Amino acid sequence: MQSGVKTREQFQRALNAMALGVTSNYRYWGDDKTLVLKRGEGAYIWDYDDNRYIDYRMGFGPTILGHGYPAVIEKVKEALSMGNVFAMTHQYEIEAAEKIKALTGVDLVRYANSGSEATMHAIRIARGYTGRDKIVKFEGHYHGFHDSLLWNTFPPLASVGHRRSPIKLPQGSGIPQLFGDLLILAPFNDEELLEEKVKGHFGDIACIIMEPIMGNCASVMPQKGYLEFVRSLCDKYGILLIFDEVKTGFRIAKGGAQEYFNVKADLVTYAKAAGNGFPVAAIGGKKEIMGQIGYGKIPQGGTYAGNAVATAAACATLDELAAGALDKVRAHGKKLKDGINTVLKDRGLPGFTNGPSAMPAVVLTEEDSVSDFRDVAASNHAMYEKIIWKLYEKGVMPDSGVHEPWFISAAHTDADAEEAIGAFDEAVKEVLA
């Protein structure tokens, strides 16, 4: 797929003003392919050549109600009439925190502006509370763009070493090795190896941080009993368990993964779906831990954290999700999963859809299931990307990377699902021809 004339003109402007013409590396697809969007509405986006796409990226997950959702926009307008940043507590900040508590069961909340900030603060809180420095992180889990955790997110499979002793690989240059020295890497869904690593270092480990579902790795699910095992391990060795629910929070269930799996973490980070695309994030947790934040104790803050616009958007978004919007999300995702599975079977292409219906992924593999990063990394990436680029030509837009799920919104309709499934069928047929 090549972008149209008007879109390429806009991208040339972007190249002259921003590095690579984007503000996140993942948005760059190449000089002749990278899109510049004109607008979004509901489940759709349009580029500058007025090509319409059914959006299954949804900003990488935040826009759970749909682009320009009226109730959220009205609440934001209401907040703007009051002001925005005060460096003091205000009504929307309190209201949104109350709603987060009610939905998730956390005791106390602090705000941030992004998922990256939230996980950064969460590990500082864990280190401050435990007096320990090391972090257990799982291969293939992504926790944002800060030096402490931007390691082994989705590295080349040939470079990661043996699963019992993985090689620590930063995402790129500029990340000091010293941060890697504070990490202990483990494969997901392997109880024996995790316990072995924790036993060997438990006196130094502040926290185990994990995505309960691998949101940056084809929605790989925890095996039955695995989250409970991690919880018990943390309890046994005095380690804090952090659930990174930046992607799963308010998406797979009203109370996120804690509700979905009935397992409680000590600290939880939220972002993305919390504000339907507005930059709001939060750290929630137990009172005994969150209560240690303060002057001279554990530092946490941010000038724009908890601003009126973002927290007003959260208030409206959380109200809609609590009122049943997730039922639409799940129903559409199930229809999409069933249709794609049928296409793969009928076309004889080995693979399946993976993960919950609110954020399903497509994995092309001869195996019956995938349980960790290495399984997904060994799947047929080249074939998947060919299919996705064909989908773009047909007006359907999930992300082209095999690691990213298809993000469903409440604005997606049955007609959208039928169109997407039909386009997927045609794309597979053309790629296999």
N, C-alpha and C positions, 0 to 999 in steps of 0.2 A: 504494500500500500504506500502510495505517495500522497502527501498533502496537496491541496489545491492551490491555485495561484494566489488568492487573497490570503490564505492561511500562511503560505510561505513568505509573503511580504511582511506579515505581522511578525513572523518568527525572525526575519532578518532584523527588524527593529529590536527584538528581544536580544539577539546575539550582540548587538552593539551596546546594550545597556547592562546585561547580566552575564555572569560566567555560564557558558554553554547555553545561554538564553533561557535558563530555568532557575528556580530557587530551591530545587531538590534534585539530586543526581538521578533519582528514579524517574523523573519526568522527561528526561532526554532520550529520544528514540533515534536520533540521527538528524542531520541537517535537513534532509528532504522528507522526513517522516514525522517529526515532532509537531504535535498539534498546538494551536493557540485557540482557545475557546471563546466564543462570542457570548453565549449565555447557557443557562440551564433552567429547566422547569420540570418539576415532578421527577419522573424516571428518565428524563432525556437531557442530552447536551447537544449543542450545535457548534460547529467550527465556523471560521470566517467565510467559508464557501457555502455556508448554510446546509452542510451535510448533517443529518440528524443521526444520533446514535442512541440505542437503548443502553443506559449507563449501568454497568455492573462493577464498576470501580468505586463509584460513589465517594470520591475523594479518599480512597483507600479505607472506607468504612464509616466515616462520620455521619454521612447524610442519610440516616436511617429512616427518616420520614419522607424524604424527597427534597429536591432542590426548591428553594423559595417557599417552604411550607408556610401557609398563611398565619397560623396561630403563633408560630415562632417569630415571624417577621413583625406581627402586631405587638408582641411582648417586647421585642427589641426596640421598636418605636416608642413604646411606653417608657422604657428605661432611658432612652436618649433624651426624652423631655425632662428627665430629672438630672441628668449628668452622666458621667461615665467613670472616671478615676478620681477617687477622693483620698486615698491613703488612710481611710477609716472604714469601719464596718457599715454596711447599708442593708436595706431590707431584702434585696434580691439574693445577696450573699447568704443571709440567714435562711431564707426560704429554700434555696436550692440545697443547702447543706441538710436541712431537715428532710427534704425529699430523698436525698441520697441515703441518709440514715434509715428512713422508713423502708426503702426498697431493698437495701443490702444488708441491714443489720449491723453495720459498723457503729462504733460508739462515738467517735469524733472524726471530724473532717478538716483538712487544710487544702487550699486551692493551689493550682499551678496553671500554666498556660498551654502545656502540651504534654503528650505522653512521655517524651524524653525527660522533661523537667520532673514529672511525677515520679518516675523510676529513680532518677538521680537523687531526689529528696528522700525517697523511701529507703534506699540503701544507706544514706547518711543517718537517718533515724535509727535504722537497725544497728549500725556500727556504734552510734552514740549510746544506745540503750544497752547493748551487750558488752561494750568495751573490747570488741574484737574487730578485726579488719578484713578477713577473707570472705569471699563470696562463692557459693556454688552456683554455677550457671550451666544450663544444658545446651548441647550442640543444636544449632538450628533455631534456637529461641532468640527473638529480637526484642530488645528493650530500649531502643532509642539511640540517639546520636551523641552520646557522651562517652568519654574515653574509658570509663570503668567497665562498660558492658558491650561495647561495639567490637566484640570478638566472636569468631566462629558462628556468625549469623547464618550465612549460606555460602561457605567457602568451597573452592574446587575440591571435589571428592578425592582426587589424586594427591592432594597436599595435606590432608588432615591426619595422616598416620593411623595407627591401630586404635580401635574403639576403646580399648582398655587404657591407653595412654595417648590421648589425642594431642596433636600439636596445636599450640595456641596461636591463632592467626588473627591479627587485627583486620578490620574491614579495609584498611588502606594506610597510606602514609600519614604521619602526623600524630600517631597514637603511641605514646611512650611504652616501652616494654615493661616499665615498672608497674603499670596498671595490670598487665597480664600476670605478673608475679603474685597478685592478690586474688587471682581467679583459680578456682578448681573446676575443671570441665568434666561433665558426665554425659553419657548418652541418655536420652529420654526413654522411659518405660523399661528400665533395667534396674530392678530392686537390688540385686546382688552387688552390682558395681557401685551403685550410689551408696549403699551402706558401707562398703569397703572404703570408699573415699572419705566418707564422713567420719568413720572410726579412726582413720589415720590422721585427721586434722581437726577434730571437733573442738578442741580448746582454742582454735584460732578462727572458727567460722562464725560470722555474725548472722548470716542469713542464707537461705536457699531461695533464689528468685526464679520464678517459672511462669510461662504462659500455660494455664491449665489446659488449653487447646492450642496447638502450635499454629498461631495465626499468621506467622511468616513462613510457614512450611506446610502448605497444602492441607491445613486444618487437621493435622494428625491428632487423634484423640488419645487421652490417657487410657491405658488398659484397665480393666476392671480391678479395683482395689489399689491402683497405683497412687492416686492422690492421698488416699487414706494412709498408705504406707509412708509417704513423704511426711505427712502430718505427724504420724507417730514417731518418726525418726527425729524430727525437730523437737518434739516434746521430750524425748529421751535424753537429748544432748544439749538442751537449752539454747537451741538455734531458732531464730525467727523465720517463719514461712511467709514469703511475699508472693501473692498472686498478682502478676501483671495482667490486669483485665482491660488494658487499653483497647483491645479489639473485642473481647468477649463481653465486657461490661455493658449491661442494659441492652444487649443484642441477643444473646442466646437464651436469656430469661430476664425477667424484670430485675432480679437480684443477681444477675450475671452467673459466673461459673460456680460461685459459692452456693447459690440456690440450685443450679442445674445438677451439680454433683453432690450436693449436701456435705460439703467439706469447708471448714472455716479456716481462713488464713489469719495471721497476726496483723499483717498490713496488706492493703489492696490498693492498686493504682487504677484510676479510671481516666478516660479522655474520650476521643472519637465520638461514639454515639451519644454521649452525655449532652451535647449541645447542638446536634444536627448540623454540624459544620462550623459553628462558631468556636473560637479557640478557648476552650475551658477544659481543665483537667483537675483531678483531685486525688489526694491520698487519704484513705480511710483506714481506721484500725481500732484496736483495743484501747480503752481509756488509759490503762496502766502504761502503755507504750506512748501513745500520742500525747498523753499528759506530761511527758518529759520534754516536749518542745518548748523552748523559751529562752529568754536572755540568759547568757552565761551557761546554758545547758546544751540543747541541740538546736542549731540554727536552721531556720526555714523561712523563706519569704520570697517576695517578688513584686516589683512595682505594679505590674499589670494583673497580678494574680487576684482573682475574685472581682474583677471589674464588673460594672453594672450591666453592660451589654452581654457579656459572655454568660454571667450567672442568670440574667433574665432569660436568655435563650435556653439555658439548662432547665429553668423552671417550667417553661412551656413544653420543652421536649420530654422531660420526665413525666409530666402530666399526661401527654399523649400516649407514651409507652405504658404507663400504669393503667390507662383506660382501654387498652386492648390493641394498640397498633401492632404489637409484636405478633398477634394472630395472623395478620395479613402478611407480615414478613415470612413467617414460618410456612404458611400455606403456599406462597409463591415459590419459595425455595424448594419445597417438596415436589411441586409440579416440575420445576426445572431439573431437579436431580433425577426424577423418574424418567423424564424425557431424554436426558443425555445418556443415562444408562441404557435405555432402549436403543438409541442410535449406535452406541459403541457395540452392543451385542449384535444388532442387525448388520452392521458394516464389518463385523469381524475384527474390530480393533481392540486389542487387549487393554483393559483399563476399567475404571469405575469412578464414581463420585464419592468424595470423602468428607467427613465432618458433619456438623449440624446443618439443618436446612437454612438457617439464617446467614451462614457463611460457608457454603459448600465449595469444595475444590475438585478439580478433575485430575486424576493421576493415571497416566498411561504406562502400564506395567503388566508383565506376565504374572506377577505375584497376586495372591488373593487379598493382601492387605499391606499397609505400611505402618510402622510403629515408631520410626525415628527419622532424623534428618538424613541419615545415610541411605535409608530405603527410598526416600523421595529423590535424593540426589542421583540415585541410580536409575530413575525412571526415564522415559523417553522424552526428554526436553525438546529436542529438535522437532519431533513430530508435533508436539503440543503447540509450539510457537508457530509453526506453519499453519496449523488450524486456526489459531487466534488471529493471525494477520489476514487470513481469508474472511474471518468473521467481521473484522473491521470494515472490509470492503462491502459487507452486506449490512452494515449499520448496527452491529451488536458489539459492545465494548466491555469485556472483562479485561483484566490486566494480562499482558503477554507472558509474564513470568509464571512458571509452574508452581512457584512457592506461594503466590498470592491467591487467596480464595476469591470467589465471585461474591460480591457484597450485595445483599438484597435489601430493598427498601419497602416501606409500606405503600409507596406510590406505584410500584410495579403491578401490572394487571395480568390477568389470564391471557389476554391478547399478546402482551409483551412476551410471556413465557412461550406461547405457541410460535411467535415470530423467531425468538431466540433458538428454540429447539429445531425449527425448520432450517434456520441459517446454519446451525451447528451440523446438521445432517448434510447439507449441501457442501459445507466446508470440508468435512471429513471425506465425502465422496470425491471432491476435487483433488484433495491432497493424496488420496490413495490411488487415483487414476494413473 
